[in-house]
Amino acid sequence: MAVAVAGVLVAAGAVTYSVAGDGGPGAEVPVAGSADAGFARDMAVHHQQAVEMSYIVRDRTTDVEVRRLAYDIAQTQANQRGMLLGWLDLWGLPKVSADGPMGWMDMAGMSGGKDGALMPGMATDTELKKLGTLNGRAAEVFYLRLMTAHHKGGIHMAEACVHKCTVDVEKRLAQGMVDAQQSEIGLMADLLKARGAKP
């Protein structure tokens, strides 16, 4: 088990390192205001909330399917977040934008940060607090609805990176996010239907 985990960490580190030289010798490092940097910063924040919500619901239900989904989302997005922040380190760029989130998409101030929701799709502080008070089916349904909206916001951002980013490995990661999260939205719709709830 330890060997397998070490192998995964080494592979993730290789992917993180490779982005610094992506595009071959002499390739330009992205600048602070680029889509590459903006996506890395914003998606790291977006992913952090998904991880938080997933750990909350894990402790609020005993349902195997929802707990498995929450675990998968938490692990995947925590790993991706590490890569995004690692790239910013390699590029020597700040992890926080002076212009606020989503400026690279020409959507700065779109959500206004109201009640902690810094970007479209993100849950508010009030919604996160409510999730932490629910149990069982109620927690499952609320989580699945919040995460469906969260994924839709994430997909919109990842699709923008696919079109605007210039670092190939980052564009590939963004496309992978789109594919995986669209699939998870379908799964969450099925889980909600099984619980007699709508997305």
Buried (B, 14 or more C-beta within 10 A) or exposed (E): EEEEEEEEEEEBEEBBEEBBEBEEEEEEBBEBEBBBBBBBBBBBBBBBBBBBBBBBBBEBBEBEEBBEBBEBBBEBBBBBBBBBBBBBEBBEBEEEBEEBBBBBBEBEEBBEBEEBBBBBBBBBEEBBEBBBEBEEBBBBBBBBBBBBBBBBBBBBBBBBBBEBBBBEBBBBBBBEBBEBBEEBBEEBBEBBEEBEBEB
